Amino acid sequence: IFKPSEYTPSTALWLAQCYHAAGLPEGIFQVVLGGREVGEELVQSNAVAKVSFTGSLGTGKKVYEMASRDMKKVTMELGGKSPLIVFDDADLDNAISGAMMGNFYSNGQVCSNGTRVFVHESVLEEFVHELVERTKKMRIGNPTNMDTDIGPMAHEGQYKKVMQYIDVGMKEGATLCYGGTALDSLPGDMKDGYFLSPAIFTDCRDDMTIVQEEIFGMVMTILPFSTEDEVVRRANDTNFGLAAGVFTQNIQRGHRMVQQLSAGVTWINNYNLAPVELPWGGNKQSGIGRENGVGGVESWTQLKSVYVEMGNVECDYPK
């Protein structure tokens, strides 16, 4: 039974239609629409043995608590404030591509996004310049158009939340070097959408609100670093641990880094790829359990031990 967010029901219904067209028997995959009350009813229903939740940390804790009353098995994929680390030997074109995909895909509404972009100080200026130039070329439009790079936020509340974070970032001293503006004069069927331009912040500090808190929007924070030990310590200085990425042409360094990063999903020289065979889930407050891959199979099945005896039972007691 799949209950999508009340703000994004269409894709769940389309998925059900695809399954039906592919020949999946009726009843195996079902979609239930509704708000919080419907979700609570499902989690607490005696007909439900396993709960998998994707969403915010706050809501995840409530779902976890409800499921625990009946000792139900749970999988939680919650928030993130993931680091994306760019070393001085990285291919900068690829690193910028990774940073853009890790911040602007789906208009920033992706929990694994690498919104804390740590860039080695020796390539910081070049990285920022090229990033801004490429971001300027992104096309804003209707999300159903294949030529569109940037669509609207999911709903008004999320749009206002992102704009508030952008304002907080500037007030706390970060430099908004590009974007972060409301796009309220678009033509035609886009004029009523919640559009904004991608925000790129420099001169950020680790203790800033926009660096510490998950925003769930197109707000990239860029932070310079000098050494491996320093960036590992700073990257891990968060309550979240969903994802992390490293860009370097030194593959030994790449493996050395991801081994030390506290994250459930990591990439070397790419970002936000999720093939179905790759177990997906977070550490710390980013979640519990795994989806996809062998880990996903284990999270959706029950282990049963079976001992079979075909001989006599050894017994010290009298017959």
Salt bridges, closest charged atoms under 4 A:
GLU6 OE1 - LYS3 NZ 3.99
GLU37 OE2 - ARG36 NH2 3.99
GLU40 OE2 - ARG36 NE 3.81
GLU65 OE1 - ARG69 NH2 2.88
ASP88 OD1 - ARG253 NH1 3.88
ASP89 OD1 - ARG253 NH1 3.30
GLU133 OE2 - LYS136 NZ 3.39
ASP149 OD2 - ARG139 NE 3.05
GLU156 OE2 - LYS160 NZ 3.11
ASP167 OD2 - LYS171 NZ 3.02
ASP206 OD2 - ARG234 NE 2.71
ASP207 OD1 - ARG205 NE 3.07
GLU228 OE2 - ARG253 NE 3.17
GLU228 OE2 - ARG256 NH2 2.69
GLU230 OE2 - ARG234 NH1 2.66
